[in-house]
Amino acid sequence: MQQRTSVEIQAYSVEEATRLALEELGLTHDDVDIEILSDAGPDEDAEALVRVTAKGMASQPVPRAQQASSAGEQRDRQSRPRNRGRNGNGGGNQDWLGGRSNERDRPSRRGAPPRKHAADRVDSEDEIVARDVVKDLLGRMGVEAEAMAVDNPSSVPLDQEEPPTIFIDVVGRDLGNLIGRRGDHLSHIQYLVSMLVNRRIETYTRVIVDVEGYRSRREESLVGLAERVARQVARSQRPVVLEPMPPNERRIIHIALKSHPDVATQSSGEGNQRRITVEPRG
């Protein structure tokens, strides 16, 4: 198999994208030329895109017309209000994007507070167990917050083969420490809650814990990332490798692009280094 000499990587920062690219190529900084195709920018969901090429090898740059188009899109994004949740992605109905066609289908409306608990909603016995476990855990951590069972807030439907799932949302003030960097703390809390809950109920049930709608906002960020990378791949006809993601985030990318007419996705790697490649559809 011929060794790759150039790769494009998308990640949350230029430094991280470069690190992943060097890892992918098995080279060091001294061995490559690095092109920053898109900086992460100030937006919380903006991602950096870099092209890393072994020195002495052609990087197959994007034609000038496409570069100008990309630069124009970047200026447009920076100049217009952050309302990507409205009218899809600026291109009318995006039927390929997970079946969504209007703003109500968005996983979240950016900046909006989490959905309120419906006054007439009746929690199931298992939901009450999960809610009480979360409340008890928060109390032991010294965190003043409220936990409530909610309906599935995601735009990504649950598969019929998946286990029963309970959704718990934690609301309060100054809860950033519960989320952690890129949701690390939240993932650990969810794992602990799931173990405690399943010791108290009969049927194995997955428990999804969210804090102030973070997971919904992260989902929208990932869908936006999928959209941008799909456009990049469709224009350049070159695959883009994303940063490693946990299974639930990879699933969002796969579902978001599964019906895209121009690109396809595949996962590769092992463990916490498993990542998605978005490539031109053959």
Secondary structure, 3 states (H helix, E strand, C coil): CCCCCEEEEEECCHHHHHHHHHHHHCCCHHHEEEEEEECCCCCCCCCEEEEEEECCCCCCCCCHHHHHHHHHHHHHHHHCCCCCCCCCCCCCCCCCCCCCCCHHHCCCCCCCCCCCCCCCCCCCHHHHHHHHHHHHHHHHCCCCEEEEEECCCCCCCCCCCCCCEEEEEEEECCCHHHHCHHHHHHHHHHHHHHHHHHCCCCCCCEEEEEECCHHHHHHHHHHHHHHHHHHHHHHHCCCEEECCCCHHHHHHHHHHHCCCCCEEEEEECCHHHCEEEEEECC
